[in-house]
């Protein structure tokens, strides 16, 4: 079911068949992003992954398609606080479709659906500070920085920590009590800001369908 459509992509509810399509995605070449590579899974593991992404009260997931209906990414809202009308955004793209403007448009049109149809009031996210491309994308979508903090890296056993080829990347991390940490940027966009009179985002081409 389509929830939003832009000029380059459309966002719709995630279905089980999408997981099969994601198995064919390309791989990140930058070792800092190896943990974003979509895992190879058997049928039972794919069923479990889909259930985790879609079958809980506090999480919703959506597929991102280009105009040829190729699944090029997915986004999720998690830790949904229905009373406060807030949640946290997560988004992953097939590496071969990064830097094409798909992610930026997907977030923009999804925010229309999020604030209007779901009647939410704010969305947060966090990104590793070294992920400058993602942070720039989020700022273009209206997110503002709330704070920075040193937190545990998502992949504690990443290859960068033991492969000598990547030793120069280790300067981005610290080890505290045996845990690898890096700097994260916490960001937020509020409905009132997204639709503020000074907002530079154009949403006139967005189609919302329930």
N, C-alpha and C positions, 0 to 999 in steps of 0.2 A: 504493500500500500504506500503510495507516494505521499510524502508530507510536504515537500518543498521542491521547487524547480527553478534553476537559474539559467544563464546563457551557456554554461559549460557542463554543469552537473545537475543531477537530481538526487535528492535524499529520500530514501524510503525505509520502511521497517525491515530489519534484518530477518531473513528466512534461512532455514537449515541448508538449502542448496548453495547459499553464498559461501559457506565454509569450504565446500568442495572447490569452488572457484578460487578462493584465496590460496589454496594449496599450490596453485600455479604461479603465484607472484614471484617476482625477481628478488634478489638478495641485496642488502646493503653492502657496499664496499668499504665504507668508513667503519673501523672497529668500534668507535664510540656508539654506534647504532646497531650493532649486531643483535642486541637483545630485542630489537623491534622486528627482526625477521620472523615472518609467520612460520610457526613450527609445522613440521611434517607429522601428521597424526593418522592413526588408524580410525576405523569407523566409530568405535566406541569412544575414543578420545575426542573425535569431532562432535559427537552427540553431547558429550559432557561439556565441551567448550561452549557450544551453542546454548546449552541450558544455563550455564553460569552467566552468560551475557544477556539472557532474555527472560529467565524464569523467576527473577527475584523482584520483590516489591520496590526495592530501592535502586534499581538499575534498569535502564532502557538502552537498546542498541539499534543502530541504523546503518544501512549500507549506503555507500556513495557510488553512484554510477556516472560514467560520462555519457555523452549523447548517443553513443553506439551501444549502450546498455552493458558495457563492460564494468564489472565491479572493480573499482580502483582504490577503494578504501572503506573504512567503517569508522563511525564515531559512537561514543557511549556517553551517557550521563549517569553518574554513579553517586553513591552516598546521597540520594535524593532526600531532602528534608521537605516533605509535603506541606507541613504547617508553616514553615518559614518561606516556602516556595523558592528554594535554592538547591543547587547541585554542583557537581564537579565534572568538567569536560575532559574526555580523553579522545584522541583521534590518531589513527594510523593509516598511512597511505602505502600502496604498492610503490617501492622505491623507483621504478621506472616512470612513475607519474608524478614525482616530486618536481617542484620548480616550474610547474605549468599553470599555476594559479588555481588549481582544483581545490586545494585545501582551504584557501582563503574564501573562495566563493561558497564552498560547502558550509563553512562555519557561519558566514553571513546569512545565508538563506535559512539555515537551521535555527539561528537566533530568532528570526521572524516567527517561526513555528513555535519555538520554545516560549517566547514571551507572549505571543497571542493565543495560540491554541492550548498550550499547557498552562498558561496563565502564571508563569514563573516570574520572579522579580529580580533574580541575580544568578550569575553563573561564575564559578571560580575555576582555576586550573593551576597547575604548577609545571614548570619546565626547567630542565637543567640549564644553568646559565651558559654553558658552552654551546647550547643549541640556539645559536643566534638567528638562524633562518626561521625557526618556529616562533621565537619571541617576536620577531618582526611581523610575521603573519598575524599573530594574535593582536598586536597593537593596531594593525590595519583594520582589524575587525571590531575595534572599540575597547579592547581590554586595557586595563591600566595596572601598573605594578603596585602591589600592596606592601610587599616586604621581600627580603632575601634571607635565606637560612641555610646552614650546612646540615644536610640530611643523608641518610643511608642511600647509596646508589642502588638503583633497581636490580642490577645484576651483580651480586657480590662475587660471582665466579667468572666474570667476564675475561675474555682472552687477553685483554690489555693489561691485566694484573700479573700475568706470568709469561707472556710471549715477549722475548727481548726485542722484537721488531717494533713494539709499541711502547717502549720504555719512556719515550718523550711525552706520551700522553698522560703518564702517571702524575705529572705535576698538577693536573686538574683535580686530583683527589688527595684526601688526607685519610689516615687510618687512626681511628679512635676506638680504643678497647677492642681491637680486632675487626672493627667494621669499617669498610671503605665508604667514605663520605665525599660528597661534592656539593657545590653551591647550587641551590634551587631558587628560582624566581616564582613567587606566588602572585597571581594576577586575578582580576575580577572585572566583570562588566555588569552594570545594573540596567534594568529596563529603562529607568528614567534618563540614564546617560545615553543609551543606545538610540532613544528617540528624541534626545534633546535637540533644541534648535540649532546648536552648534555642531551636531553630528554630521560628519562628512560622508557617511555611508549612504549609497543610493540603493533603495530596495524596491523601486518602482517596477522592475521586471520580474519580481519574485511571485510565483504562483503557489498558493497554499491549498493543498487538497487533503481532506481527511478521508 
